[in-house]
Amino acid sequence: MNKNLKLFLIYLKIGAFTFGGGFAMIPLIEREIVETNEWMEPEEFRDSLAVCQSVPGAIAVNNAVFIGYRINGVLGAIAAAFGVVIPSFLIIMTIASVFTQIKNIKMIDPIFNGIRAAVVALILTAGLKLFTKGIFNIFIIVLTFIGIAYFELNPIIVIIMSVAFGILKNRKEEQ
């Protein structure tokens, strides 16, 4: 199977069966890209996440474009992006067309409560993988949490500060 088709199918599967957005997809994408297909090293994948989170847009699409491009250039980026977008587009269009008819059904609320709990677990899994990768990451995670939760800093400011800390850390290591 060619790489573009494989990228499309990987992202299509993940996009179709992962609830909660891009952050919930990260552990599944990592398994496919790093472990199953061995297209990237774990450290390179984590670095790609930092880039994808730092630019505007949905992390799932940013990730698909970045990794698709890294693996097979422009065509890989397009294949992965379409793969991750198509399921969400179709699901949202379907839900929007029937939601007003089903929103009063008693079973709907518990279903969404269960999905929300699973999404939190998937996001925590991704966070814990980053959390365990060195004291510097722990430092940035704690500062970011404190800055946003307690000082209500704008996430853009937090990202800029994290970039600055990363640059300073890199310069210090080079000396």
N, C-alpha and C positions, 0 to 999 in steps of 0.2 A: 504494500500500500504506500502511495507517495506521501511525503511529509505534509503537504497542504491538506489532503483529505484526512489524514490522521489528526492533524491539529484541529480541523473543523469538527470532526467527530468527538474528540476529547472535550472541546469546549461546548459543543452542543449537548453532550451527555451531562456535563457538570452544570451548565446553564439550565437544563430542563429539570434536574432532580435536586437542586440545592435551593433551599428557601433562605431568605435573609440577606441577599445581596452579596457583593463582592467579598467582604470579609469572611463570610461563612464559607465561601468557595476556596479560600486560600489553602486549607489543609488538603483538599481534594486535588487542587491544581498541583500542589507540591508533590503529592504522591505520583501523579501521572507524569509530570515533567522531569522530576528529579529521580524518583525511585524506579518507576516502571520503564520509562523510555530512556533514562539517563542522558537527557539532552542538556542538563545543567548540573553544576555542583550545588550542594545545599547553600553554601555561602553566596554564590552568584545569584541564586533564587532569592535569598533574603535581601541582597542588595537591589535586585529588581523591584522588590516590594517597596523599598524605600523610595525609589524613583517614581514608581506608579502612584504612591500616596502623596507625593510632593507636587504633582501636576494636577491641574483642574480636570474634572471629569470623573466618571464612575470608575472605581478601582477595578472592577471586573473587566471593563472594556480596555482600560489602560493596560492592565496586566496581559490581556489577550494580544493586544497590539504589540506591546514590548516583547513578550516572549515569542510570539509568532514571527516578528521581524528578526529576532535574535536567532531563531532556529532556521528560518527559510526566507529571509528578506521580505520585500513588500508583499509578495503573494502569500507568504506565511502569515503576515500581520492581517491581511484581509480575510483569509480563511478562518483564523482564530477569532477575529472580531465578529464576523458573521455568525460563527458557531455559538458564541456566548450571547449575542443579542437576539437571535431569532426566537429561542424559547421564551424569553421574557416578554418580547413583543407579542407573541401569539397568546401567551397566558394572560397578560394584562388585557388584551383586546377581548378575550373570551370572558374574563371575570367582569370587565366593565359592561359587557353586553347582558350579563345575567345577574349582577350583584343586586340591583334594586329589587329583583324578584326573590332572591334568597336571603337577604340580610336579616329578615325577621324569623328565619328558621332557628329553632332552639339549638340545634347541633352545631351551627356555624361558629358561635363564640368559643366553645371549648376546643374546636379544631384549631382556631387561630391562637388560642392560649398555648396549646401544645406545640405548635410551630414556633412561637416566640421563644419558648424555653429551649428548644433544640437549637435555635439560631444563636442564643446566648452561649450555649456550650461550644458551638463551632467557632465563634469569635474568640472565646476564652482559650480554646485549643491553639489557635493561631498566635494569640498573645503570649501564651506560656512558652511556645517554641522560641519566640524572640527573647522572652524574659530570661531564659536559661542560657543565653549566648554571651555571657561576659558581663563584667561589672559596669562597663560603659553603657551597654544597653539598659541595664537595670537603672542606672543613674538617669538616663534620658527618659525612660518610662515613668519613673517616679516624679521627676521634674515636670513632665508633660501633664501627668494626672493632677498634680498639685496646682499647676498654672491654670489649667482649664476648670477643674472642679472648684477650687477655692478662690482663685483670683479672677476667674471668668475671662482669662486672656483669649484673644481671638486665635483660633487655630492657625491662621496664617503666621501670626507672630511666633507661635510655638514652633512651627516648622522652620522658620527663618533662624530662630535661636538654636534649634537642633542642628541645622546645617552648619552654623557657626561653631558649635561645640565639636561637630565631626571634623571640620577643617582644623580647628585647634588641636584636637587629639592626633590627627594625622601628622601635622607639623611637628608636634612634640615627639612622636614616634620616629620621625625621620632624623631627628637631631642626635 
